[in-house]
Structure formats: C-alpha cells, structure tokens
C-alpha cells in the first residue's frame, strides 16, 4: 500500500480512501465486514463516512454499523484514520443541520456515540453554510480539538474561494484550519481543476475525489447495460450523464479493452495520477470491486492514453488553472 500525507499535515493516509456509503445498505452485513477487514489487512487505513449515511434505513445507521465493526477489536479503531461529516439535516428541527456552533458540537457528540469512539480523525463540513460566519465555525472546531474529540478539520463540496476565505480566517485565529477538501472529480466532471485544486495546493489542502467513476458511468456502463448487470449505472448521476456522453463512453470502453484493463481500474488510475489529488474515495459493494481498486494502484497510464482520455473527456480550460488577472 502506498501512503501520502494528508495536505500539509504530518498524518499519513492510504492512497485509497474507503467510502462507506454502500456498507450495510447496498452490501450485506457479512460482505460489508469482509470489505472493511480486507481493506484494513491490505493497508487501507483511511475510512470515510458521514452522519447522514444509511438514511435508507435511518440517518446515522452507517456510523452505527462502523461502531459495530470497531467493537470487534483487533486494533480496528486504532489503525484507522476515521473521517465523518456534519452539515446535512438529521431531523426536521431547524437547528439540527448546518454549521452553527450548536450543531457542529452536537453532531460531533452524536457521531462519537454512534461509532463508539472517543475521537474523530477528520471532521468534515459536508457543504458550505452561507449563514454561519467563519468565526463561529472555527470557534466550535477549536473547542472540539481542544477537547481531543477532533484531530483535524476537513471540508466537502467547497469552492476554491471558500477554501481561501476559511484558511485566511483560521490563520488570524492561529488555527490549523482545513486540511482536506472532498470534491466530486472524475474524467466526466473536471471543473475543480480550474479553481479548487489550485487553491487547495496553495493552502496545503489535500483533495479527496468522491465519485471517481461518476456513479458507475466509467466502470463499463454500456457493457453492464447490455449484459443486464447494471445497478448504479442504470440510475441517478450515471444514467443522466450517459445520455450526454454515450459516444465518449463507448470509445472509452473500447480504449480500455485495448489496454486489457477494466474501465473502473482505468478511471481510478487516472484520478490517482492527477496533480493535487490525495486519494479517490471508493465505495465498493463487493470484494471484487475492492480488488479492482488495488489493481488500479498498480496501473500506469501511458502518455498517449492520457492524451486520448483528454480528447474523449475534454478538460475545462484545457486542463489548466482558472485564468488570473493580467499583471503588467
């Protein structure tokens, strides 16, 4: 397993982050425990969840599921860099969502209880809260870090200027601020290359890529649809994107066949090789899908393949950062 530092911190995390969205929900309990154990055995030390995950059963279910796994012992909790999130509504009550100091602290306490742990390694803001000033947000996060309940703070779905604003406010308070940002990023969705990634690199923020296969679109969608084995590919984000990118996806799958590699492995390898990316957040529903992520780590894409991928899925702004003001 390869490890890298999380942003500008001294914390080392695996180059693959295990997302838990499907565990105990789309994957059986037995399969989910096998995925967690196998990932840990193979060196994956980075696990990501959110307080709202598992809403198909009830909000907070996934954290409870992880708590049951940690309770099995064997150093599971001690070995894992554990990330969870706060922002989304956990009930219909007005103060049970957002990034108010009240909700941040209450949500942390609830997550700790559900997961049966004393600390959260990476407490991530799931979305920007346009009503909560940064002074309030950082006051709450400082309280939690002083109490030892949170080690680091991250963000998710932020814009580049949100990162800059947050970090400048944190610096004035002599606080570490954000150490990671989790954004949607894959061959089809590349907008973070313009502003977010340059801002993150400037401020020493690691970038975690969620939906690195665009909901299954880049995992052999057309083949699976033809075989009748499509699950996520036939719905949601992937199904909508397929209507627009069908020709590109067909050419992509043909390119992968020529490489002798599974499309999911190629898509993950591309994300892992991108500048500024700490790790993709994978969400396997089976051990086979988990194994594909390990194969992707061993796959090096030749320059001519990278060029062809850029042709099939053109980067916004030709792959460079967003334009800056002219300096004379």
C-alpha positions in Angstrom: 0.0 0.0 0.0 1.2 3.5 -0.8 0.7 6.2 1.7 0.8 10.0 1.4 0.5 12.9 3.8 -3.0 14.5 4.2 -2.5 18.0 2.9 0.2 19.9 4.9 -0.2 17.7 8.0 2.0 15.0 9.4 -0.8 12.5 9.1 -0.2 9.6 6.7 -3.2 8.1 4.8 -3.5 5.4 2.2 -3.7 6.4 -1.4 -7.2 4.9 -1.5 -9.9 6.0 0.9 -12.6 3.5 1.7 -16.0 5.2 1.4 -18.9 3.6 3.4 -22.0 4.8 1.5 -22.9 1.2 0.4 -21.9 -0.7 3.5 -24.7 -2.3 5.4 -27.1 -0.9 2.8 -26.4 -2.0 -0.7 -23.9 -4.6 0.5 -25.0 -7.2 3.1 -23.6 -7.0 6.7 -21.4 -10.0 6.1 -20.0 -8.6 2.8 -19.5 -5.2 4.3 -17.5 -6.6 7.2 -15.4 -8.6 4.8 -14.8 -5.4 2.7 -13.6 -3.5 5.8 -11.4 -6.3 7.1 -9.9 -7.0 3.7 -9.2 -3.3 3.1 -7.5 -3.0 6.5 -5.5 -6.1 6.0 -4.2 -4.8 2.7 -3.1 -1.5 4.3 -6.1 0.8 3.7 -6.1 3.0 6.8 -8.4 5.8 5.6 -12.2 5.3 6.1 -14.8 7.9 5.2 -18.4 8.2 6.3 -21.0 10.9 7.2 -23.5 11.3 9.9 -26.4 11.1 7.4 -25.2 7.9 5.6 -27.5 4.9 5.9 -30.6 7.1 5.5 -32.2 4.3 3.6 -32.7 2.6 7.0 -32.3 5.6 9.2 -29.9 8.6 9.4 -26.8 7.7 11.4 -27.1 4.0 10.5 -23.7 3.8 8.7 -21.9 5.3 11.7 -23.6 2.7 13.9 -22.5 0.0 11.6 -18.9 1.2 11.7 -19.2 1.3 15.5 -20.1 -2.4 15.5 -17.1 -3.2 13.3 -14.8 -1.2 15.6 -16.2 -3.0 18.6 -14.8 -6.3 17.3 -11.4 -5.1 18.4 -8.2 -6.3 16.9 -6.9 -2.7 16.7 -9.5 -1.8 14.1 -10.2 1.7 15.5 -6.6 2.4 16.4 -5.3 1.6 12.9 -8.0 3.6 11.0 -7.9 7.3 10.1 -11.6 7.9 10.5 -13.4 10.7 8.7 -17.1 11.7 9.1 -19.1 14.8 8.2 -21.5 17.4 9.5 -24.0 19.7 7.8 -26.9 17.8 6.3 -30.2 17.7 8.3 -30.5 14.9 10.8 -34.2 15.8 11.6 -36.8 18.4 10.8 -35.8 20.6 13.6 -34.3 23.9 12.5 -31.0 23.6 14.5 -30.3 20.0 13.5 -28.4 20.9 10.4 -25.9 23.4 9.1 -22.7 24.7 10.6 -23.8 26.6 13.6 -21.6 26.1 16.7 -24.5 24.4 18.3 -25.0 21.9 15.5 -21.3 21.2 14.9 -20.7 20.3 18.6 -23.9 18.4 19.0 -23.3 16.5 15.7 -19.8 15.5 16.8 -21.1 14.2 20.1 -23.7 12.1 18.3 -21.2 10.7 15.8 -18.8 9.7 18.6 -21.7 7.9 20.4 -22.9 6.1 17.3 -19.4 4.9 16.4 -18.4 4.1 19.9 -15.1 6.0 19.7 -13.5 8.9 21.7 -12.2 10.8 18.7 -12.8 11.6 15.0 -9.6 12.0 13.0 -11.1 14.1 10.2 -14.3 16.1 10.9 -15.5 17.4 7.6 -18.0 20.1 6.8 -20.3 18.4 4.2 -21.2 21.7 2.5 -20.6 25.4 2.9 -23.1 27.1 5.2 -23.8 30.6 3.9 -25.4 31.7 7.1 -22.7 30.7 9.5 -19.7 33.1 9.8 -16.3 31.5 9.8 -15.6 32.9 13.3 -18.5 30.8 14.6 -17.4 27.7 12.7 -13.8 27.9 13.9 -14.8 28.6 17.5 -16.7 25.4 17.5 -14.0 23.4 15.8 -11.4 24.8 18.2 -13.5 23.7 21.1 -13.7 20.2 19.8 -10.0 20.0 19.0 -9.0 21.3 22.5 -11.3 18.6 24.0 -9.5 15.9 22.0 -12.7 14.9 20.2 -11.5 16.0 16.7 -7.9 15.8 15.4 -8.3 17.6 12.0 -11.0 19.6 10.1 -11.9 19.0 6.5 -14.4 20.3 4.0 -16.5 18.8 1.2 -18.2 20.4 -1.9 -16.5 23.7 -1.3 -15.4 26.2 -4.0 -11.9 27.5 -4.3 -12.8 30.8 -2.8 -14.4 29.1 0.2 -11.1 27.4 0.9 -9.3 30.7 0.7 -11.8 32.5 3.0 -11.8 29.7 5.5 -8.0 29.5 5.7 -7.4 33.2 6.0 -9.9 33.4 8.9 -8.3 30.3 10.6 -4.8 31.9 10.2 -6.0 35.0 12.0 -7.1 32.8 14.9 -3.8 30.8 14.8 -5.8 27.7 14.0 -4.7 25.0 11.5 -8.0 25.3 9.6 -9.0 23.0 6.7 -6.5 20.1 5.9 -8.6 18.4 3.2 -11.4 19.0 0.7 -13.6 16.3 -0.7 -15.0 17.1 -4.2 -16.6 15.2 -7.0 -13.9 14.5 -9.5 -13.6 12.1 -12.4 -13.0 12.1 -16.2 -16.5 13.4 -16.8 -16.6 16.1 -14.0 -13.4 18.1 -14.1 -14.4 21.6 -13.0 -12.3 21.5 -9.8 -9.2 21.7 -12.0 -9.9 25.4 -12.6 -10.1 26.9 -9.1 -10.4 24.3 -6.4 -7.3 22.3 -6.9 -5.0 25.4 -7.4 -6.5 26.9 -4.2 -6.0 23.7 -2.3 -2.4 23.4 -3.4 -1.7 27.0 -2.4 -3.1 26.4 1.1 -1.7 23.0 1.6 -5.1 21.2 1.5 -5.3 17.6 0.3 -8.0 16.8 -2.2 -10.1 13.7 -1.9 -12.1 12.7 -5.0 -15.6 11.4 -4.4 -17.5 9.6 -7.2 -14.2 8.9 -9.1 -16.2 6.7 -11.5 -19.1 9.1 -11.8 -21.6 6.8 -10.2 -20.5 3.8 -12.2 -20.5 5.6 -15.6 -16.8 4.9 -16.0 -16.9 1.3 -14.8 -18.1 -0.3 -18.0 -21.6 1.1 -18.1 -22.5 0.2 -21.6 -21.2 -3.4 -21.3 -23.2 -3.8 -18.0 -26.3 -2.4 -19.5 -26.0 -4.8 -22.4 -25.4 -7.7 -20.0 -28.3 -6.6 -17.8 -25.9 -6.4 -14.8 -26.0 -2.6 -14.3 -27.0 -1.3 -10.9 -25.9 2.2 -10.1 -25.1 2.7 -13.7 -28.8 2.5 -14.7 -29.9 5.3 -12.4 -29.0 8.7 -11.0 -25.9 10.6 -12.0 -24.5 7.9 -14.3 -27.7 7.4 -16.2 -28.1 11.1 -16.8 -24.5 11.5 -17.9 -24.8 8.5 -20.2 -27.4 10.4 -22.3 -24.9 13.1 -23.0 -21.6 11.2 -23.1 -22.7 7.9 -24.7 -20.3 8.1 -27.7 -17.4 9.1 -25.5 -18.1 6.3 -23.0 -18.3 3.8 -25.9 -14.9 5.0 -27.1 -13.6 4.9 -23.5 -14.6 1.3 -23.1 -13.0 0.3 -26.4 -9.8 2.1 -25.3 -9.8 0.1 -22.0 -10.4 -3.2 -23.9 -7.3 -2.3 -26.0 -5.3 -1.8 -22.8 -6.6 -5.1 -21.4 -7.8 -3.3 -18.3 -11.2 -2.9 -16.7 -12.7 0.5 -17.2 -13.1 1.0 -13.5 -9.4 0.4 -13.0 -8.5 2.9 -15.7 -10.9 5.6 -14.3 -9.4 5.2 -10.8 -5.8 5.1 -12.1 -6.5 8.4 -13.9 -7.8 10.1 -10.7 -4.9 8.8 -8.6 -2.4 10.2 -11.1 -3.8 13.7 -11.2 -1.9 16.6 -9.6 -3.1 17.6 -6.2 -5.2 14.5 -5.5 -4.5 12.7 -2.2 -6.9 9.8 -2.8 -10.0 8.7 -4.5 -12.9 7.8 -2.2 -14.1 4.4 -3.4 -17.5 2.9 -2.5 -17.2 -0.9 -3.2 -20.3 -3.1 -2.8 -18.3 -6.3 -3.2 -14.8 -7.7 -2.6 -14.4 -7.8 -6.4 -14.9 -4.1 -6.7 -12.4 -3.5 -3.8 -9.9 -5.7 -5.6 -10.3 -3.5 -8.7 -9.2 -0.5 -6.7 -6.0 -2.3 -5.7 -5.3 -3.2 -9.3 -5.8 0.5 -10.3 -3.0 1.4 -7.9 -0.6 -0.7 -10.0 -1.7 0.7 -13.3 0.3 3.3 -15.1 -1.4 5.0 -18.0 1.0 5.9 -20.9 1.1 9.5 -22.2 -0.7 8.6 -25.4 -3.6 7.1 -23.4 -3.8 10.2 -21.2 -3.9 12.3 -24.3 -6.7 10.2 -25.7 -8.7 10.5 -22.4 -8.3 14.2 -22.6 -9.7 14.1 -26.2 -12.7 11.9 -25.1 -13.4 13.9 -22.0 -12.0 17.4 -22.7 -10.8 19.3 -19.6 -12.4 22.7 -18.8 -9.9 25.4 -19.7 -7.7 22.9 -21.4 -6.7 21.4 -18.1 -5.0 24.4 -16.7 -6.0 26.5 -13.6 -8.5 29.3 -13.9 -7.4 32.5 -15.6 -5.8 35.1 -13.4 -5.8 38.8 -13.8 -3.2 40.2 -16.2 -0.2 41.6 -14.4 1.8 44.3 -16.3 
